[in-house]
């Protein structure tokens, strides 16, 4: 299990069970474990997800014009966990979601 620190300063766990889930459902992302953690720590934008989840999105230049999308929850001020992660090339899939945080360039 590894941790990423969210923009709210909360440790977000990537457990072996969640990693198994991610790689089973989205095998194309299986080689990008550390990039998933990085997307939580250094996203370009974070959207509000369903059921208090957060959606971190970061452009992935190795597979441009794709994005790494990581859905995670902050359960309290000291803990959180990654639900799923995948690649997307559809930036518009989030346009109707509320922006919680955005990188300032």
Secondary structure by P-SEA (a helix, b strand, c coil): cbbbbccccbbbbbcaaaaaaaaaacccccccaaaaaaaaacccbbbbbcccbbbbbbbbcccccbbbbbbbbccccccccccbbbbbccccccccccccccccc
